[in-house]
Amino acid sequence: MTGSFLHPFASPARDNFITLSRGEGAVVWDTDGNEYLDAMASLWYCAIGHGRKEMADAIAAQVTTLEAYSCFDPFTNPAADALADKLVSLTPIPDARVFLCQSGSEAVDTAMKLARQAHVQAGRPERTLIISRMRGYHGTNYGGTSAQGLPGNKVGWGELLAEVVQVPSDDVEALARLMSERSNEIAAVITEPVQGAGGVWPPEEGYLASLRRLCDQHGAFLIFDEVITGFGRLGTWFAADHYGVVPDLTTFAKAVTSGYQPLGGVFVGRAVRAALEAQADFKLLTGYTYSGHATACAAALANLAIIEREGLLAQATNIGERLGAGLQSIAADGLVDHARGAGAMWAVGTHADQHADHLRARMLERGVITRAIADHSLTFCPPLITTDRQVDQIIDALAAAAAE
């Protein structure tokens, strides 16, 4: 018999789940006492590891002061203001402001709305077209679903958002042709710097710089979806730093709190904010009940302090080098088809006769949690506190599972 909880990204008919009850560092346990190494940082987000008392203390201190209050005009709170200041100090986008929400999906929809609204405010209402890439994942709200480049995730939801189209991933020429054909209609191009949930696909050399150049040429905004890559995953605060390309808008979530509280947001760069701020009587009519949620903001501040204090950006580089070398060695031995990745996010592509779900299940039996993407890839995104020994455990479990 199925339970009351209707699980996301799962079969509604499924009636048996692994019940996780405790976590510490890079390890979680289920209610039967089984131990699992978390090689996915839960779902790409738990950078600082599980079960940290410092986070509990920061959350409790805020809850017992002011747990939350609406940040709709005319209110704000100290935690939200402090977090916005901290975030602006980290982004490579000059003169940025921060819009806060609760999730990456909300952040993506907000960035798309802000891009269109900024063009309206600048006297360009015809600029509504949003261009995204195949293989891209941008959350599951209607805007992000429309921008997804994963066709299966679009089935069954009815008509999606108009004027949102995809181009082949990494095909600069295809993008350039579309932008030339519809130059005066384009609001923005949105991309993950490293395509994550679609299977960890780093950009081809120079691709992101080409996006920046094309957006400048055609008067479009460039949106980086850094929900996964933000806050250290590539060894820098943002992928924009790693690749040396600065967007106009950046979405974030996940590792901003390491999942200890739900929080997301959008960095709003100079060109976008200038259009929104130009008219004193203009009111931005978008936002969420929990935009600027005080407890979530306090959690983010504590999480960012841990990342800085413990040098987790450098640790991401160390983890990525060790993990990448191990996965590439397994591929060289022919046990999987290939390995690909950037920073501390990696994937292996499976052979035609290997089903990714089966390989994931075999790794789970060996106490390592990874994620299967369709039938072609396994992804790895360990917490940034993962030890060398634990990285080796991930590699050994994959080698053994693939050898079966």
Secondary structure as the mmCIF struct_conf table of DSSP 4:
data_model
#
loop_
_struct_conf.conf_type_id
_struct_conf.id
_struct_conf.beg_label_comp_id
_struct_conf.beg_label_asym_id
_struct_conf.beg_label_seq_id
_struct_conf.end_label_comp_id
_struct_conf.end_label_asym_id
_struct_conf.end_label_seq_id
BEND BEND1 SER A 4 SER A 4
TURN_TY1_P TURN_TY1_P1 PRO A 8 PHE A 9
BEND BEND2 ALA A 10 ALA A 10
TURN_TY1_P TURN_TY1_P2 PRO A 12 ALA A 13
STRN STRN1 LEU A 20 GLU A 24
STRN STRN2 GLY A 25 GLY A 25
TURN_TY1_P TURN_TY1_P3 ALA A 26 ALA A 26
STRN STRN3 VAL A 27 ASP A 30
TURN_TY1_P TURN_TY1_P4 THR A 31 ASP A 32
STRN STRN4 GLU A 35 ASP A 38
TURN_TY1_P TURN_TY1_P5 ALA A 39 MET A 40
HELX_RH_AL_P HELX_RH_AL_P1 ALA A 41 TRP A 44
TURN_TY1_P TURN_TY1_P6 TYR A 45 TYR A 45
TURN_TY1_P TURN_TY1_P7 ALA A 47 ILE A 48
STRN STRN5 HIS A 50 HIS A 50
HELX_RH_AL_P HELX_RH_AL_P2 LYS A 53 LEU A 66
BEND BEND3 PHE A 72 PHE A 72
TURN_TY1_P TURN_TY1_P8 ASP A 73 PRO A 74
HELX_RH_AL_P HELX_RH_AL_P3 PRO A 78 LEU A 90
BEND BEND4 PRO A 92 ILE A 93
TURN_TY1_P TURN_TY1_P9 PRO A 94 ASP A 95
STRN STRN6 ARG A 97 CYS A 101
BEND BEND5 GLN A 102 SER A 103
HELX_RH_AL_P HELX_RH_AL_P4 GLY A 104 GLN A 121
TURN_TY1_P TURN_TY1_P10 ALA A 122 GLY A 123
TURN_TY1_P TURN_TY1_P11 PRO A 125 GLU A 126
STRN STRN7 LEU A 129 ARG A 133
TURN_TY1_P TURN_TY1_P12 MET A 134 ARG A 135
BEND BEND6 THR A 140 ASN A 141
HELX_RH_AL_P HELX_RH_AL_P5 TYR A 142 ALA A 147
BEND BEND7 GLY A 149 GLY A 149
HELX_RH_3T_P HELX_RH_3T_P1 PRO A 151 LYS A 154
TURN_TY1_P TURN_TY1_P13 VAL A 155 GLY A 156
BEND BEND8 TRP A 157 TRP A 157
BEND BEND9 GLU A 159 GLU A 159
TURN_TY1_P TURN_TY1_P14 ALA A 162 GLU A 163
STRN STRN8 VAL A 164 VAL A 167
TURN_TY1_P TURN_TY1_P15 SER A 169 ASP A 170
HELX_RH_AL_P HELX_RH_AL_P6 VAL A 172 GLU A 181
TURN_TY1_P TURN_TY1_P16 ARG A 182 ARG A 182
HELX_RH_3T_P HELX_RH_3T_P2 SER A 183 GLU A 185
STRN STRN9 ILE A 186 THR A 191
BEND BEND10 PRO A 193 VAL A 194
STRN STRN10 GLN A 195 GLN A 195
TURN_TY1_P TURN_TY1_P17 ALA A 197 GLY A 199
STRN STRN11 TRP A 201 TRP A 201
HELX_LH_PP_P HELX_LH_PP_P1 PRO A 202 GLU A 204
TURN_TY1_P TURN_TY1_P18 GLU A 205 GLY A 206
HELX_RH_AL_P HELX_RH_AL_P7 TYR A 207 HIS A 218
TURN_TY1_P TURN_TY1_P19 GLY A 219 GLY A 219
STRN STRN12 PHE A 221 ASP A 225
TURN_TY1_P TURN_TY1_P20 VAL A 227 LEU A 234
BEND BEND11 GLY A 235 PHE A 238
HELX_RH_AL_P HELX_RH_AL_P8 ALA A 239 TYR A 243
TURN_TY1_P TURN_TY1_P21 GLY A 244 GLY A 244
BEND BEND12 ASP A 248 ASP A 248
STRN STRN13 LEU A 249 PHE A 252
HELX_RH_3T_P HELX_RH_3T_P3 LYS A 254 VAL A 256
TURN_TY1_P TURN_TY1_P22 THR A 257 GLY A 259
BEND BEND13 TYR A 260 GLN A 261
STRN STRN14 GLY A 264 VAL A 268
HELX_RH_AL_P HELX_RH_AL_P9 ARG A 270 GLU A 277
BEND BEND14 ALA A 278 ALA A 278
TURN_TY1_P TURN_TY1_P23 ALA A 280 ASP A 281
TURN_TY1_P TURN_TY1_P24 THR A 289 GLY A 292
HELX_RH_AL_P HELX_RH_AL_P10 ALA A 294 ARG A 309
TURN_TY1_P TURN_TY1_P25 GLU A 310 GLY A 311
HELX_RH_AL_P HELX_RH_AL_P11 LEU A 312 ALA A 332
TURN_TY1_P TURN_TY1_P26 ASP A 333 GLY A 334
BEND BEND15 LEU A 335 ASP A 337
STRN STRN15 HIS A 338 ALA A 342
TURN_TY1_P TURN_TY1_P27 GLY A 343 ALA A 344
STRN STRN16 MET A 345 GLY A 349
HELX_LH_PP_P HELX_LH_PP_P2 THR A 350 HIS A 351
TURN_TY1_P TURN_TY1_P28 ALA A 352 ASP A 353
HELX_RH_AL_P HELX_RH_AL_P12 ALA A 356 GLU A 365
TURN_TY1_P TURN_TY1_P29 ARG A 366 GLY A 367
STRN STRN17 VAL A 368 ILE A 369
STRN STRN18 ARG A 371 ILE A 373
TURN_TY1_P TURN_TY1_P30 ALA A 374 HIS A 376
STRN STRN19 SER A 377 PHE A 380
TURN_TY1_P TURN_TY1_P31 LEU A 384 ILE A 385
HELX_RH_AL_P HELX_RH_AL_P13 ASP A 388 ALA A 403
#
